[in-house]
Amino acid sequence: MQHRRDVLNRRPSGSHGRHGFALITVIWGLGLLTLLGAAVIVGARYRARASLADSSVLSSAAAAESAVNFAIASILSPAPNTSFPKTCRMPGGEQAEIVVEEEVGKIDINAAGLPTLERFFAAVAQDKSLGSKIAQNVVNFRKSLQRKEAGNPKETGDQAVPANNQTPPANAANAVKSSGFSTVLELDQIDGMSPALLRSVAHYTTILSGRAEPIPEAMTPALRLLMGLDPGRTERRSPTLPGSFTIRADIRAIDGSRYIREAVVSFGATSSQPYTIREWRRGDIVGGAASQSSNKSLVQACMKLQS
C-alpha cells in the first residue's frame, strides 16, 4: 500500500527540465521581439532624419540657384539699392550671401605670361620652386592644345599676343576659347597640382578675360594680397557689360547646414541671348564662415514676392 502511494506521489522524470527550457525559450523570444522592435524604431528615426537632411539639401540647392538667378537679373537691370556682395533672406527662410566677381579681375590661365603665372602659383602654393614648376607646366600645356588656325593669336615668348600686337580689350573673351584650357578645372591635369591647391587657385583663375594681367580695380582683396598689391584698397569699380562674372551663392539653411553654388556667366556673349551660363560649380567655403546676423529678422529679403 505504501508502495502505491509513493508511485502516485512521484512526478514524471524530467518535468523540471522541460518547464525550465520552456521558460528560457519564452524569455529569449521576448528579448528577440524587443530587439527587433528597437531596430525598427531606430531605423525609422534614421530614415526620418535622412529624409529631412535630403529635403534640406534640395531646398538649399534650389535657394542657391534662385540666388544666382537673382544676381543675374540684378546685373541686367540694376536697381538703385542693389549691390554686391549682398546678404539677404531667401523666400524659404534661408540666409544667402551673394558675391559677384568679374573675370577680368582674375588670372587668365590662357593669356597670362609666365612671370605672372609664376608669381601667382608661388604665392598660392607658398613654395617658389613648386610655383615656377606649375607655371611652366601650364604654359606648356596650353601650347600643346592650341590649334594653328588662321587668325589665332601668334605666340611671342611665353605670352599669347594678338596678331596686330595690341592689348586685348577688357572684355575680349566673351566666347569660350578655341584653344588652350576650356575650363580652369583642367588644371588638375597639370603636374604638381594637388587637389587642395586646385581648390585654392580655382577661385582666382579664369579662361574668359583674354588679358595678360588682371585689372587691379576688379581684383578681390585676397588676390591683390597674393599678387603683392595693397589688399586694403577698397575702391571697386561697378561691373561693366558686356563681360563675364562668377556669381557665388553661399546658402545657410534654417537648420544651420550650408550649400554653396557658383555659376560662371557671360553677358552680351551673343546677340540672341542676354547672358550665357558657361559653367556650374559646387563651391567651397572660403575665408571662414558666412556672415551671420545676430537677429535674422533684420536680414532683408532678397526679393519681394508679388501676392
C-alpha positions as CSV (number, residue, x, y, z in Angstrom):
1,M,0.0,0.0,0.0
2,Q,2.8,2.3,0.9
3,H,4.5,1.5,-2.4
4,R,1.4,2.6,-4.3
5,R,1.2,5.9,-2.5
6,D,4.8,6.5,-3.4
7,V,4.1,5.8,-7.0
8,L,1.1,8.2,-7.1
9,N,3.1,11.0,-5.4
10,R,6.1,10.6,-7.7
11,R,6.3,13.2,-10.5
12,P,7.3,12.2,-14.0
13,S,11.1,12.2,-14.6
14,G,12.4,15.3,-16.5
15,S,9.4,17.5,-15.7
16,H,11.5,20.2,-14.1
17,G,13.9,20.3,-17.1
18,R,11.0,20.7,-19.6
19,H,9.4,23.5,-17.6
20,G,12.8,25.4,-17.3
21,F,13.5,25.0,-21.0
22,A,10.1,26.4,-21.9
23,L,10.6,29.4,-19.6
24,I,14.0,30.1,-21.1
25,T,12.5,29.9,-24.6
26,V,9.8,32.4,-23.7
27,I,12.4,34.8,-22.2
28,W,14.6,34.6,-25.3
29,G,11.6,35.1,-27.6
30,L,10.5,38.2,-25.7
31,G,14.1,39.6,-25.8
32,L,14.3,38.9,-29.5
33,L,11.0,40.7,-30.1
34,T,12.3,43.7,-28.0
35,L,15.5,43.9,-30.1
36,L,13.5,43.7,-33.3
37,G,11.2,46.5,-32.1
38,A,14.1,48.6,-31.1
39,A,15.8,48.1,-34.5
40,V,12.6,49.1,-36.3
41,I,12.3,52.3,-34.2
42,V,15.9,53.2,-34.7
43,G,15.7,52.5,-38.5
44,A,12.5,54.6,-38.7
45,R,14.2,57.5,-36.9
46,Y,17.3,57.2,-39.1
47,R,15.2,57.2,-42.3
48,A,13.3,60.2,-41.0
49,R,16.5,62.1,-40.3
50,A,18.0,61.2,-43.6
51,S,14.8,62.3,-45.4
52,L,14.9,65.6,-43.5
53,A,18.6,66.0,-44.5
54,D,17.9,65.3,-48.1
55,S,15.0,67.7,-48.1
56,S,17.2,70.4,-46.5
57,V,19.9,69.8,-49.2
58,L,17.3,70.0,-52.0
59,S,15.8,73.2,-50.5
60,S,19.2,74.8,-50.1
61,A,20.2,73.8,-53.7
62,A,17.1,75.4,-55.0
63,A,17.7,78.5,-52.9
64,A,21.3,78.7,-54.3
65,E,20.1,78.6,-57.9
66,S,17.4,81.2,-57.1
67,A,20.1,83.5,-55.6
68,V,22.2,83.1,-58.8
69,N,19.2,84.0,-60.9
70,F,18.5,87.0,-58.7
71,A,22.1,88.2,-59.2
72,I,21.8,87.8,-63.0
73,A,18.6,89.8,-63.0
74,S,20.2,92.5,-60.9
75,I,23.2,92.7,-63.2
76,L,20.9,93.0,-66.3
77,S,18.6,95.5,-64.7
78,P,20.4,97.1,-61.7
79,A,18.2,98.6,-59.0
80,P,19.4,101.6,-57.0
81,N,19.6,99.7,-53.7
82,T,21.1,96.5,-55.1
83,S,24.9,96.0,-54.8
84,F,27.2,93.0,-54.2
85,P,28.3,91.4,-52.0
86,K,24.9,91.1,-50.6
87,T,23.5,89.2,-47.6
88,C,19.7,88.7,-47.7
89,R,17.0,86.2,-46.9
90,M,15.5,83.9,-49.5
91,P,11.7,83.2,-49.6
92,G,12.2,79.8,-47.9
93,G,13.9,81.5,-44.9
94,E,17.5,80.5,-45.9
95,Q,20.2,83.2,-45.5
96,A,22.1,83.9,-48.7
97,E,25.4,85.6,-49.2
98,I,25.8,86.5,-52.8
99,V,29.1,87.6,-54.3
100,V,29.8,88.7,-57.9
101,E,33.4,88.7,-59.2
102,E,34.5,90.0,-62.6
103,E,36.6,87.6,-64.6
104,V,38.8,90.5,-65.8
105,G,39.9,90.7,-62.2
106,K,41.3,87.1,-62.2
107,I,44.4,85.4,-63.6
108,D,43.7,84.1,-67.2
109,I,45.5,80.8,-67.5
110,N,45.2,81.0,-71.3
111,A,46.6,84.6,-71.6
112,A,48.8,85.4,-68.6
113,G,52.5,85.4,-69.2
114,L,55.0,83.1,-67.4
115,P,56.2,85.8,-64.9
116,T,52.6,86.5,-63.8
117,L,51.8,82.8,-63.5
118,E,55.0,82.1,-61.5
119,R,54.2,84.9,-59.1
120,F,50.6,83.7,-58.7
121,F,51.2,80.0,-58.2
122,A,54.2,80.6,-55.9
123,A,52.0,82.8,-53.7
124,V,49.1,80.3,-53.6
125,A,51.4,77.2,-53.1
126,Q,53.7,79.2,-50.7
127,D,56.5,77.5,-52.5
128,K,58.5,79.4,-55.1
129,S,60.1,76.3,-56.7
130,L,56.7,74.5,-57.0
131,G,55.0,77.7,-58.2
132,S,57.6,78.1,-61.0
133,K,57.2,74.4,-62.0
134,I,53.4,74.6,-62.2
135,A,53.5,77.9,-64.1
136,Q,55.9,76.4,-66.7
137,N,53.7,73.3,-67.0
138,V,50.6,75.5,-67.5
139,V,52.3,77.3,-70.4
140,N,53.5,74.0,-71.9
141,F,50.0,72.5,-71.5
142,R,48.2,75.3,-73.2
143,K,50.7,75.5,-76.1
144,S,50.2,71.8,-76.7
145,L,46.4,72.4,-77.0
146,Q,46.5,75.4,-79.2
147,R,45.2,74.9,-82.7
148,K,47.0,76.5,-85.6
149,E,44.2,78.3,-87.3
150,A,44.1,81.4,-89.4
151,G,43.5,84.5,-87.2
152,N,44.6,82.7,-84.0
153,P,47.0,84.8,-81.7
154,K,50.6,84.2,-82.5
155,E,52.8,83.2,-79.7
156,T,55.6,85.6,-78.6
157,G,57.8,84.2,-75.8
158,D,55.6,82.9,-73.1
159,Q,52.6,85.1,-73.7
160,A,49.8,85.0,-76.3
161,V,49.7,88.3,-78.2
162,P,47.1,89.2,-80.8
163,A,48.2,89.3,-84.4
164,N,48.0,93.2,-84.5
165,N,50.3,93.3,-81.4
166,Q,47.6,95.3,-79.5
167,T,46.5,94.6,-75.9
168,P,43.1,92.8,-75.9
169,P,40.2,94.8,-74.6
170,A,38.9,94.2,-71.1
171,N,36.0,92.1,-72.2
172,A,37.6,90.5,-75.2
173,A,36.8,86.9,-74.2
174,N,33.0,86.7,-74.1
175,A,33.2,83.5,-76.1
176,V,34.8,80.2,-74.9
177,K,38.4,79.9,-76.0
178,S,39.1,77.9,-79.2
179,S,42.4,76.8,-77.9
180,G,44.2,76.2,-74.6
181,F,42.2,75.4,-71.4
182,S,38.5,75.1,-71.8
183,T,37.9,75.4,-68.0
184,V,40.0,76.2,-65.0
185,L,39.2,72.7,-63.7
186,E,41.5,71.3,-66.3
187,L,44.4,72.5,-64.1
188,D,44.0,69.1,-62.4
189,Q,46.0,67.7,-65.4
190,I,49.0,69.8,-64.6
191,D,51.9,68.1,-63.0
192,G,52.4,69.4,-59.4
193,M,48.8,70.5,-59.0
194,S,47.3,68.8,-55.9
195,P,43.5,68.6,-55.3
196,A,43.8,71.1,-52.4
197,L,45.9,73.5,-54.4
198,L,43.4,73.3,-57.3
199,R,40.6,74.2,-55.0
200,S,42.5,77.3,-53.9
201,V,43.6,78.5,-57.4
202,A,40.2,77.9,-58.9
203,H,38.8,81.0,-57.0
204,Y,41.3,83.3,-58.7
205,T,41.7,82.0,-62.2
206,T,39.6,82.2,-65.4
207,I,39.7,81.5,-69.1
208,L,37.4,84.3,-70.1
209,S,39.2,87.6,-69.6
210,G,41.7,87.4,-72.5
211,R,44.1,89.6,-70.5
212,A,47.8,89.1,-69.8
213,E,47.2,90.9,-66.4
214,P,44.1,91.2,-64.4
215,I,42.5,94.7,-63.8
216,P,43.6,95.8,-60.3
217,E,40.3,97.5,-59.6
218,A,38.4,94.3,-60.3
219,M,40.6,92.0,-58.2
220,T,39.4,90.7,-54.9
221,P,41.4,91.7,-51.8
222,A,42.6,88.2,-51.4
223,L,44.0,88.1,-55.0
224,R,45.6,91.6,-54.5
225,L,47.4,90.3,-51.5
226,L,48.6,87.2,-53.3
227,M,49.9,89.3,-56.2
228,G,51.7,91.7,-53.9
229,L,49.3,94.6,-54.2
230,D,47.7,96.6,-51.4
231,P,44.8,94.5,-50.1
232,G,43.3,97.4,-48.2
233,R,42.4,99.3,-51.3
234,T,38.6,99.4,-51.1
235,E,37.5,101.3,-54.2
236,R,35.9,98.9,-56.6
237,R,34.5,99.7,-60.0
238,S,31.0,98.9,-61.0
239,P,30.6,95.8,-63.1
240,T,30.6,96.7,-66.8
241,L,28.7,95.0,-69.6
242,P,29.3,93.1,-71.7
243,G,31.5,91.0,-69.5
244,S,31.9,87.7,-67.7
245,F,31.4,87.1,-64.0
246,T,31.5,84.4,-61.3
247,I,28.3,84.5,-59.2
248,R,28.7,82.7,-55.9
249,A,25.7,81.9,-53.7
250,D,26.5,80.8,-50.1
251,I,23.3,79.4,-48.6
252,R,22.8,78.8,-44.9
253,A,19.6,76.8,-44.2
254,I,17.4,77.3,-41.2
255,D,18.9,74.1,-39.6
256,G,22.5,75.5,-39.9
257,S,23.6,73.5,-42.9
258,R,25.3,75.2,-45.9
259,Y,25.2,74.8,-49.6
260,I,27.5,76.8,-51.9
261,R,26.9,77.1,-55.7
262,E,28.9,79.0,-58.3
263,A,28.0,80.0,-61.8
264,V,30.3,81.4,-64.5
265,V,28.1,83.7,-66.6
266,S,28.9,85.8,-69.7
267,F,26.7,88.8,-70.5
268,G,26.4,90.0,-74.1
269,A,28.2,87.0,-75.4
270,T,25.7,86.5,-78.2
271,S,23.2,88.8,-79.8
272,S,20.4,86.4,-79.4
273,Q,20.7,85.9,-75.6
274,P,21.3,88.5,-72.9
275,Y,23.5,86.1,-71.0
276,T,25.0,82.6,-71.1
277,I,25.8,80.4,-68.2
278,R,29.2,78.9,-69.0
279,E,29.6,76.6,-66.1
280,W,28.1,75.5,-62.8
281,R,30.3,74.6,-59.9
282,R,29.9,73.3,-56.4
283,G,31.6,75.9,-54.3
284,D,33.9,75.5,-51.3
285,I,33.9,77.5,-48.0
286,V,36.3,80.4,-48.5
287,G,37.5,82.8,-45.8
288,G,35.7,81.3,-42.8
289,A,32.0,81.0,-42.1
290,A,29.5,83.0,-44.0
291,S,28.4,86.2,-42.2
292,Q,25.5,85.7,-39.9
293,S,23.2,88.3,-38.5
294,S,22.7,88.3,-34.7
295,N,19.0,88.8,-35.5
296,K,17.9,87.0,-38.6
297,S,14.7,89.1,-38.7
298,L,16.9,92.1,-39.5
299,V,18.2,90.5,-42.7
300,Q,16.2,91.9,-45.6
301,A,14.5,89.7,-48.1
302,C,16.5,89.2,-51.4
303,M,13.4,89.6,-53.5
304,K,9.8,90.7,-52.9
305,L,7.2,88.3,-54.0
306,Q,4.1,89.7,-55.6
307,S,0.9,88.4,-54.0
